[in-house]
Amino acid sequence: MELPIFPLRVVLFPGRPLPVHIFEDRYRQMLTEVLEADRRFGIVAIRAGAAEDPAPSAFEVGCVSEVEQVTWLPHGRADVVARGVQRFRVQRWLEPAPYHRAEISPLADGDEIADPAKLAALRELLVPYLQALGAPDELACQLPDSAQVGLEEQQSLLEQDSTTARIDDTVTLLRRETGLIRHFGSVGSLRPPGPNGAELN
């Protein structure tokens, strides 16, 4: 499966919104083409500022996003709100045309929650951070939006194929942050909805 790719210094999770400001010509073309097709493109996190050639520094696992809202601005720029749909793995990078493209394989979570106590523990820990609770896998994807979790740790959560393992890792991260807040006091870790706020291309 071939997919347009938008490399960013952000990890997008299924079900989560991502505001993006589009201003480069190549991504304006990408936006026009995806709006004429299925409204979908891929978000792949990069380790460093290598958006011109993301292949060497990009993570292999990303997230398909679907355009939900477009606000057109002067000079062809646009503010876009996209929402994560499904995880994928990059199989190989294709020649830019002119934006980045890749052959990808969709990834699905392969298990259900075996122990209801795990979900209960996650809900209890998420109460101070989240206003709404969803399905188990959605819960495990919401933490990075709320807590001060680094890109590498967010990517590790995204790459987990097991929902149960993702919840275990999420609980560990949230307990760590809760302990830090109790020790040092609140440092304003709550962010607006969406991974890391607006991103620029």
C-alpha positions as CSV (number, residue, x, y, z in Angstrom):
1,M,0.0,0.0,0.0
2,E,1.4,3.4,-1.0
3,L,0.8,6.4,1.2
4,P,1.9,10.1,1.2
5,I,4.1,10.7,4.2
6,F,4.5,13.9,6.3
7,P,7.6,13.5,8.5
8,L,7.4,15.5,11.7
9,R,9.0,15.7,15.2
10,V,5.8,14.4,16.7
11,V,4.2,11.0,17.3
12,L,0.6,10.6,16.3
13,F,-1.6,8.0,17.9
14,P,-4.8,6.4,16.6
15,G,-7.9,8.4,17.6
16,R,-5.9,11.6,18.5
17,P,-6.2,14.9,16.6
18,L,-3.2,16.7,15.2
19,P,-3.3,20.4,14.0
20,V,-0.8,21.0,11.2
21,H,0.0,24.3,9.4
22,I,0.7,23.7,5.7
23,F,2.8,26.2,3.8
24,E,5.5,24.4,1.7
25,D,4.5,24.0,-2.0
26,R,5.1,20.2,-1.9
27,Y,2.8,19.7,1.1
28,R,0.2,22.1,-0.4
29,Q,0.2,19.8,-3.4
30,M,0.0,16.7,-1.1
31,L,-3.0,18.2,0.7
32,T,-4.8,19.0,-2.6
33,E,-4.2,15.5,-3.8
34,V,-5.3,13.7,-0.6
35,L,-8.5,15.8,-0.5
36,E,-9.3,14.7,-4.0
37,A,-8.7,11.0,-3.0
38,D,-9.3,9.4,0.4
39,R,-8.2,12.4,2.7
40,R,-5.5,10.2,4.2
41,F,-1.7,10.6,4.6
42,G,0.9,9.2,7.0
43,I,2.6,10.8,9.9
44,V,6.1,9.4,10.7
45,A,8.2,10.8,13.6
46,I,11.8,11.7,12.8
47,R,14.6,11.7,15.4
48,A,16.2,14.9,14.2
49,G,15.6,17.7,11.8
50,A,15.8,15.7,8.6
51,A,12.5,16.3,6.9
52,E,14.3,16.8,3.5
53,D,15.5,13.2,3.6
54,P,13.6,11.5,6.5
55,A,14.5,7.9,5.6
56,P,17.8,7.7,7.7
57,S,16.3,9.2,10.8
58,A,12.6,8.3,10.6
59,F,11.1,5.7,12.8
60,E,9.6,2.6,11.0
61,V,6.2,2.8,12.7
62,G,3.9,5.7,12.0
63,C,0.2,6.5,12.0
64,V,-2.3,6.9,9.1
65,S,-4.1,10.2,9.5
66,E,-7.4,11.4,8.0
67,V,-8.1,15.1,7.3
68,E,-11.1,16.3,9.3
69,Q,-10.9,20.0,8.8
70,V,-9.2,22.5,6.5
71,T,-9.1,26.2,6.9
72,W,-7.6,27.9,3.8
73,L,-5.4,30.9,4.3
74,P,-3.9,33.5,2.0
75,H,-1.2,32.5,-0.4
76,G,-2.3,28.9,-0.5
77,R,-1.4,28.1,3.1
78,A,-3.8,26.0,5.2
79,D,-4.5,25.0,8.8
80,V,-5.4,21.4,8.9
81,V,-6.8,19.2,11.6
82,A,-6.1,15.5,11.0
83,R,-6.9,12.5,13.2
84,G,-4.9,9.3,13.7
85,V,-6.6,6.3,12.2
86,Q,-4.3,3.3,12.2
87,R,-0.7,2.4,12.9
88,F,1.5,1.3,10.0
89,R,5.1,0.1,9.3
90,V,7.2,1.7,6.5
91,Q,8.4,-1.1,4.2
92,R,10.4,1.2,1.9
93,W,10.6,4.9,1.0
94,L,9.7,5.9,-2.6
95,E,11.0,8.7,-4.7
96,P,9.5,12.1,-3.6
97,A,6.9,13.3,-6.1
98,P,7.5,16.0,-4.9
99,Y,6.4,15.2,-1.3
100,H,7.5,12.0,0.5
101,R,5.8,8.7,-0.1
102,A,6.3,5.2,1.2
103,E,5.1,1.7,0.8
104,I,3.5,0.8,4.1
105,S,1.9,-2.2,5.8
106,P,-1.1,-1.5,8.2
107,L,-0.6,-2.7,11.8
108,A,-3.4,-3.9,14.1
109,D,-3.4,-4.6,17.8
110,G,-3.5,-8.3,18.3
111,D,-5.0,-8.9,21.7
112,E,-7.7,-7.9,24.2
113,I,-7.5,-6.9,27.8
114,A,-7.1,-10.1,29.8
115,D,-7.1,-8.5,33.3
116,P,-9.8,-5.9,34.0
117,A,-7.7,-4.7,36.9
118,K,-5.1,-3.3,34.5
119,L,-7.8,-1.1,32.8
120,A,-9.1,-0.1,36.2
121,A,-5.6,1.0,37.3
122,L,-5.1,3.0,34.2
123,R,-8.4,4.7,34.6
124,E,-7.6,5.6,38.2
125,L,-4.3,7.1,37.2
126,L,-5.6,9.0,34.2
127,V,-8.4,10.8,36.1
128,P,-6.2,13.8,37.0
129,Y,-5.1,14.1,33.3
130,L,-8.0,13.2,31.2
131,Q,-11.6,14.5,31.1
132,A,-13.0,11.6,29.1
133,L,-12.4,7.9,29.0
134,G,-12.7,5.6,26.0
135,A,-12.0,2.0,24.9
136,P,-8.8,0.4,26.4
137,D,-6.6,1.1,23.5
138,E,-7.8,4.6,23.2
139,L,-6.9,5.1,26.9
140,A,-3.4,3.9,26.3
141,C,-3.0,6.3,23.4
142,Q,-4.2,9.4,25.3
143,L,-1.4,9.7,27.9
144,P,1.3,11.2,25.7
145,D,-1.1,14.1,24.8
146,S,-1.4,15.0,28.5
147,A,1.9,14.1,30.1
148,Q,5.5,15.2,29.6
149,V,6.5,12.1,27.7
150,G,9.5,12.3,25.4
151,L,9.3,11.5,21.7
152,E,11.3,8.2,22.1
153,E,8.9,7.0,24.8
154,Q,5.8,8.1,22.8
155,Q,7.2,6.2,19.8
156,S,7.8,3.1,22.0
157,L,4.1,3.2,23.0
158,L,3.1,3.5,19.4
159,E,5.2,0.5,18.4
160,Q,3.7,-1.8,21.0
161,D,1.7,-4.4,19.1
162,S,0.0,-5.6,22.3
163,T,-2.7,-3.4,23.8
164,T,-2.1,-5.1,27.2
165,A,1.7,-4.2,27.0
166,R,0.9,-0.7,25.9
167,I,-1.4,-0.2,29.0
168,D,1.3,-1.6,31.2
169,D,3.9,0.8,29.8
170,T,1.4,3.7,30.0
171,V,0.7,3.0,33.7
172,T,4.5,2.9,34.4
173,L,4.9,6.3,32.6
174,L,2.0,7.9,34.4
175,R,3.1,6.7,37.8
176,R,6.5,8.1,37.1
177,E,5.1,11.5,36.2
178,T,2.7,11.5,39.1
179,G,5.6,10.9,41.5
180,L,7.6,13.7,39.9
181,I,4.7,16.1,40.2
182,R,4.2,15.2,43.9
183,H,7.9,15.7,44.6
184,F,8.5,18.9,42.6
185,G,5.0,20.3,42.3
186,S,3.0,20.9,39.2
187,V,5.0,22.2,36.2
188,G,2.0,22.7,33.9
189,S,2.3,19.3,32.2
190,L,-1.2,19.4,30.8
191,R,-1.2,20.4,27.2
192,P,-4.0,21.3,24.8
193,P,-5.7,18.4,23.0
194,G,-3.5,16.8,20.3
195,P,0.1,15.6,20.4
196,N,2.3,18.5,21.2
197,G,0.0,21.1,19.8
198,A,0.3,22.6,16.3
199,E,3.1,21.5,14.1
200,L,4.7,23.4,11.2
201,N,6.0,21.9,8.0
